Amino acid sequence: MSFNLFDAEEQVIERARALGAKLADVAPDCGDDLAELIESFKRSYREQRRLVRVSDRLQGQLAAVNQELERRRREAETALARLREAQDVLVQQEKLASLGALVAGVAHEINTPVGIAVSCASHLSDATARLTGLVERGELGRGEFTRYLSTAADTTALVLANCERAAQLINSFKQVAVDRASAERRCFDLGAYVQETLLSLQPNLKRGQHGVEVDCPPGIEVEGYPGALSQILTNLVMNAITHGFEEGRPGRLRIAVTQPDPDTVRLVHADDGRGIPAEHLAHIFEPFFTTRRSEGGSGLGLHIVHNLVVGALKGSIAVESTPGQGTTFTLTFPRVAPAAG
């Protein structure tokens, strides 16, 4: 289109020149004005030609820039997809590590009642062997038999009590482990489930001599995803143990549950540790943010907490902290989680 326009302008200039030649004979006084008008038109024409060339060059550069931007956009999308895949893998590894800690807690907690039961069974076996020897030698008296019956009753009671304790622990840990692995939705008693989750953390708490106080009214029935709640509590407690307390300093943790209304649950996790610096508060839920990377910290613990609260529980989480005075996390979520999708 531009070349057709310029061809027309060339023709206009030629006609103007021809007109100027005719006017020179007819109206010589108009010749200079016409010549000046033709020259102005030619300057305008040349400027238009220059602008068209500049425009074509700029359009070529813009096309090249657009191609480069498109290439970089595709590269950025590919990098983002890979980063998300890597993040998903790391989050899954973090969850599996937490599950591994749960298994370690199971072994530690069950070791005591099982050990007592084995010791009692061994003692009863020795007493039975002595009684058998007395019977075989015909030396069994009433006193020995009475003592054996007393020993058998006591040790049997201890064996049963500790086996029952071990069975309860196994059932509790089994349910927590299944919840963590399956993300199954079900109804559960919130207070009991908090206690079950804390059982798996006893080895870590005892190692640092940390105490936990739980204040949860009985009878709060939650319908949702207990595995998500267990993961949240585990990460909050471990975060407090790892970052909140100096080495060798016992700390206190408090978990308090209230209901602002019948359909809402508020869970507060607080510690009396060193607190979080103000400049870090805005970043603690970001993935890979950690002040302990040199010590193996992944920076995913609180990121997982935030995602589970917002995603699985359909709630919100807030944090307050004053350096030297501890940290408080406040979770608010519906008692009945909305259906997925």
Residue pairs with C-beta under 8 A, 6 or more apart in sequence:
2 52
6 45
6 48
6 49
9 41
9 45
9 48
12 41
13 38
13 41
13 42
13 45
16 34
16 37
16 38
16 41
17 38
19 34
20 31
20 34
20 35
20 38
23 30
23 31
23 34
24 31
87 287
90 298
90 300
91 300
91 303
91 304
91 307
94 298
94 300
94 301
94 304
95 180
95 231
95 304
98 180
98 231
98 234
98 235
98 238
99 177
99 180
99 181
101 200
101 201
101 204
101 234
101 238
102 173
102 176
102 177
102 180
102 200
102 234
103 177
104 203
105 173
105 199
105 200
105 201
105 202
105 203
105 204
106 169
106 170
106 173
106 177
106 200
108 202
108 203
109 169
109 173
109 199
109 200
109 202
109 203
110 166
110 169
110 170
113 162
113 163
113 165
113 166
113 169
114 162
114 166
116 158
116 162
117 158
117 159
117 162
117 163
117 166
120 155
120 156
120 158
120 159
120 162
121 155
121 159
123 151
123 155
124 151
124 152
124 155
124 156
124 159
127 148
127 151
127 152
127 155
128 148
128 152
130 148
131 140
131 144
131 145
131 148
134 140
134 141
134 144
169 199
172 196
172 199
173 196
173 199
173 200
175 196
175 226
176 193
176 196
176 197
176 200
176 226
176 227
176 230
178 184
178 227
179 225
179 226
179 227
179 230
180 227
180 230
180 231
181 227
182 227
183 225
183 227
183 228
183 312
184 225
184 226
184 227
185 223
185 224
185 225
185 337
186 223
186 226
187 221
187 222
187 223
188 221
188 222
188 226
189 219
189 220
189 221
189 222
190 216
190 220
190 221
190 222
190 229
190 257
190 265
191 214
191 216
191 217
191 218
191 220
191 257
193 222
193 226
193 229
193 230
194 214
194 216
194 233
194 255
194 257
195 214
196 230
197 229
197 230
197 233
197 234
198 205
198 212
198 214
198 233
198 237
200 234
201 234
201 237
201 238
204 210
204 237
204 238
204 241
205 211
205 212
205 237
205 241
208 241
208 245
208 250
208 251
209 250
210 241
210 245
210 250
210 251
210 252
210 253
211 250
211 251
211 252
211 253
212 237
212 252
212 253
212 254
212 255
213 252
213 253
213 254
213 255
214 254
214 255
214 256
215 254
215 255
215 256
215 257
216 255
216 256
216 257
217 257
217 258
217 259
220 257
220 259
220 265
220 335
221 335
222 229
222 265
222 335
222 336
223 335
223 336
223 337
224 312
224 313
224 333
224 334
224 336
224 337
225 312
225 313
225 337
228 308
228 311
228 312
228 313
229 313
231 304
231 305
231 308
232 305
232 308
232 309
232 313
232 331
233 255
233 269
235 301
235 302
235 304
235 305
236 269
236 305
236 329
237 253
237 269
238 301
239 301
239 302
239 305
240 251
240 253
240 269
240 271
240 273
240 327
241 251
242 292
242 297
243 273
243 274
243 291
243 292
244 251
244 271
244 273
244 274
244 275
244 326
244 327
245 251
245 271
245 273
245 274
246 274
251 271
251 272
251 273
252 271
252 272
253 269
253 270
253 271
254 268
254 269
254 270
254 271
255 267
255 268
255 269
256 267
256 268
256 270
257 265
257 266
257 267
257 268
258 265
258 266
258 268
259 265
259 266
259 335
260 266
260 332
262 335
263 334
263 335
263 336
264 332
264 333
264 334
264 335
265 332
265 333
265 334
265 335
266 330
266 331
266 332
267 330
267 331
267 332
267 333
268 328
268 329
268 330
268 331
269 328
269 329
269 331
270 326
270 327
270 328
270 329
271 326
271 327
272 325
272 326
273 326
273 327
274 323
274 324
274 326
275 321
275 322
275 323
275 324
275 325
275 326
275 327
276 284
276 319
276 321
276 323
276 327
277 323
278 323
280 289
280 291
281 319
281 321
283 289
284 302
284 319
285 302
285 303
285 305
285 306
285 317
286 299
286 303
287 299
287 300
287 303
288 298
288 299
288 300
288 303
289 299
289 303
290 297
290 298
290 299
291 297
293 299
305 317
305 329
306 317
309 315
309 316
309 317
309 331
309 333
310 316
310 317
312 337
313 331
313 333
313 334
313 337
314 333
314 334
314 337
314 338
315 331
315 332
315 333
315 334
316 331
316 332
316 333
317 329
317 330
317 331
317 332
318 329
318 330
319 327
319 328
319 329
319 330
320 327
320 328
320 330
321 327
321 328
